[in-house]
């Protein structure tokens, strides 16, 4: 029976690059995103270039019910998922009292609820088979929550805490749960307001191909969490030696827009 790695948010950014790099390694894939046109195009390119088996499923995971439907569809199609990459995610930037509540609830559903649904359903199957690997995409903001990214930072802190505790629970089962923690990445995630912040003007986003390379290694061979880039690793440790009130002032200054 063919084994598959399922990637959410596969139509662009980190997920797109991971799909290419995993196909290069001969891995069969299930690509999930909202944009069917992009998924079909990527599917065709991967099959033609790397001769792997690729399925695509169109799902909007900002509704957790669609995460359940995704799992059920995979089971009905008798596709054996031995690897899962919970990559789909969105963010908002701005003053919390001004940002749209509907967008933030969708973000919580996508970044947290659907991730938990997919992890629970696929992890149960993997534990029963005594093998499998799941990688959740967290963020540098899991270590450094930033003002003006309040809800997004909180969702990624959840992802990291959830991943690390679940990894401990499943130790010895044959199932490995890991967390990839990139800093700013050059994807469609950042809108013009975000790009005008001091943080992104001083620290340019890195190419998603670089993050994907670290992600593929972590997914296939690694354990624990991986912070991508030395400077991001350094920044994640700064709060250990910096008083909280000072750290938050620095982060607030960095996340404000340049006028």
C-alpha positions in Angstrom: 0.0 0.0 0.0 1.4 3.4 -1.0 2.3 5.8 1.8 1.4 9.5 1.7 2.4 12.7 3.3 -0.5 15.1 3.7 0.3 18.9 3.6 -2.2 21.5 4.4 -1.7 25.0 3.0 0.1 23.4 0.0 -0.7 25.9 -2.7 1.8 28.5 -1.7 4.7 29.5 0.6 6.3 26.9 2.9 3.7 24.2 2.0 4.3 24.6 -1.7 8.1 24.4 -1.3 7.9 21.4 1.0 5.7 19.6 -1.5 8.4 20.1 -4.2 11.2 19.0 -2.0 9.3 15.9 -0.7 8.4 14.9 -4.2 12.1 15.2 -5.2 12.7 12.6 -2.5 10.1 10.3 -4.0 7.4 10.9 -1.4 3.7 10.5 -2.4 1.6 13.5 -1.5 -1.9 14.6 -0.6 -2.1 18.4 -1.2 -4.7 20.4 0.7 -5.7 24.1 0.2 -8.6 26.3 -0.8 -7.4 27.1 -4.3 -8.1 24.2 -6.7 -6.5 25.8 -9.7 -3.1 26.1 -7.9 -3.4 22.6 -6.4 -4.1 21.0 -9.8 -1.2 22.9 -11.4 1.2 21.8 -8.6 -0.1 18.2 -8.7 0.5 18.0 -12.5 4.1 19.5 -12.2 5.0 17.1 -9.4 3.7 14.0 -11.1 5.4 14.9 -14.4 8.8 15.9 -12.9 9.1 13.3 -10.1 6.7 10.4 -11.0 5.2 10.3 -7.6 1.5 9.7 -6.7 -0.2 13.1 -5.9 -3.8 13.7 -4.8 -5.3 17.1 -4.1 -8.2 17.9 -1.9 -9.9 21.3 -1.8 -10.8 22.3 1.8 -11.2 25.6 3.7 -9.8 24.6 7.1 -10.9 27.8 8.8 -14.0 25.7 9.5 -13.0 22.8 11.7 -15.8 20.7 10.3 -13.9 20.6 7.0 -10.9 19.1 8.9 -13.1 16.2 9.9 -14.4 15.9 6.4 -10.8 15.9 5.1 -9.9 13.0 7.3 -13.0 11.1 6.3 -12.3 11.6 2.6 -8.8 10.3 3.0 -10.1 7.2 4.8 -12.8 6.7 2.2 -10.2 6.9 -0.6 -8.0 4.3 1.3 -5.0 6.6 1.3 -2.4 5.7 4.0 -1.1 8.8 5.6 2.2 8.2 7.4 3.2 11.9 7.5 1.2 15.0 8.3 2.3 18.6 7.9 -0.1 21.1 9.6 1.1 24.1 7.7 -2.1 26.1 6.8 -2.3 29.3 8.8 -3.2 33.0 8.6 -2.4 36.1 10.6 -3.7 39.5 11.2 -1.8 42.7 12.2 -3.1 45.8 13.9 -4.5 47.1 17.2 -6.7 44.3 18.7 -9.7 46.6 19.5 -9.7 47.6 15.8 -9.0 44.3 13.9 -12.1 42.4 12.6 -13.4 39.8 15.1 -14.5 37.5 12.3 -11.0 37.3 10.9 -9.6 36.5 14.3 -12.1 33.7 15.0 -11.2 32.2 11.6 -7.6 32.4 12.5 -8.1 30.6 15.7 -10.1 27.9 13.9 -7.5 27.5 11.2 -4.3 27.9 13.3 -5.6 25.9 16.3 -8.9 24.0 16.0 -8.3 22.3 12.6 -4.7 21.6 13.5 -5.9 19.8 16.7 -8.6 17.9 14.7 -6.2 16.6 12.1 -3.5 15.8 14.6 -5.9 13.8 16.8 -7.5 11.9 14.0 -4.3 11.0 12.1 -2.3 10.4 15.3 -4.7 7.8 16.6 -4.3 5.8 13.4 -0.5 6.2 13.5 -0.3 5.0 17.1 -2.4 2.0 16.1 0.2 1.2 13.4 3.1 2.1 15.7 4.6 4.5 13.2 4.1 8.0 11.8 5.3 11.6 11.8 3.5 14.8 12.3 5.0 18.3 12.0 3.1 21.4 13.1 4.2 24.8 11.9 4.6 27.2 14.9 6.6 30.4 14.7 9.3 32.5 16.3 6.3 34.4 17.8 5.6 31.3 20.0 8.7 32.4 21.9 8.4 36.2 21.3 4.7 37.2 21.3 4.5 40.6 19.6 2.0 43.5 20.1 -0.2 44.1 17.1 0.0 40.4 16.4 -1.7 39.5 19.7 -4.1 36.7 18.5 -1.7 35.3 15.9 1.1 35.1 18.6 -1.2 33.4 20.9 -2.2 30.8 18.3 1.4 30.0 17.6 2.2 29.7 21.4 -0.6 27.2 21.5 0.8 25.2 18.6 4.2 25.0 20.2 2.9 24.0 23.7 0.5 21.5 22.2 3.2 19.9 20.0 5.7 19.6 22.8 3.3 18.1 25.3 1.8 15.7 22.8 5.3 14.6 21.7 6.0 13.7 25.3 2.7 11.7 25.6 3.4 9.7 22.4 7.0 8.9 23.3 7.6 5.3 22.7 4.6 4.8 20.5 6.5 5.0 17.2 4.8 8.3 16.4 7.0 11.5 16.3 5.5 15.0 16.7 7.7 18.0 15.8 7.3 21.8 15.6 8.9 24.0 13.0 9.4 27.5 14.2 10.3 30.0 11.4 10.7 33.7 11.7 9.5 36.0 9.0 9.2 34.3 5.7 8.8 35.8 2.2 5.3 34.6 1.5 1.8 36.1 0.9 1.3 36.0 4.7 2.5 39.6 5.0 0.3 42.5 3.8 1.6 46.0 3.1 0.9 47.2 6.7 3.0 44.4 8.1 5.8 45.1 5.6 5.9 48.7 6.8 6.7 47.7 10.4 10.2 48.4 11.7 10.7 44.6 12.4 10.3 43.6 8.8 12.2 46.6 7.4 15.2 45.8 9.5 15.0 42.0 9.3 14.0 41.0 5.8 11.9 37.8 5.4 13.8 34.7 4.2 12.8 32.6 1.2 10.3 29.8 1.9 12.5 27.4 0.1 15.1 27.7 3.0 12.4 27.1 5.6 11.0 24.2 3.7 14.4 22.5 3.5 14.6 22.7 7.3 11.0 21.5 7.6 11.6 18.5 5.3 14.6 17.4 7.4 12.7 17.8 10.7 9.6 16.0 9.3 11.5 13.0 8.0 14.4 12.6 10.5 14.1 15.1 13.4 12.7 15.3 16.9 11.5 18.2 19.1 11.4 21.7 17.7 13.5 23.5 15.1 13.9 27.3 15.0 15.0 28.2 11.5 18.1 30.5 11.3 20.7 31.3 13.9 19.5 34.9 14.4 16.0 33.6 15.1 17.4 31.1 17.5 19.3 33.9 19.2 16.2 36.1 19.4 14.1 33.3 20.9 16.5 33.1 23.8 16.8 36.8 24.5 13.7 36.8 26.8 15.6 34.5 29.1 18.0 37.3 30.0 15.8 40.3 29.5 13.2 41.6 31.9 9.6 41.1 30.6 8.6 44.7 30.7 11.7 45.8 28.7 11.3 42.9 26.3 7.7 43.9 25.6 8.7 47.6 25.0 11.3 46.5 22.5 8.9 44.2 20.7 6.2 47.0 20.6 8.7 49.4 19.1 9.7 46.9 16.4 6.2 45.9 15.5 5.0 49.5 15.0 4.7 50.9 11.5 7.1 53.3 10.0 5.3 56.4 8.9 
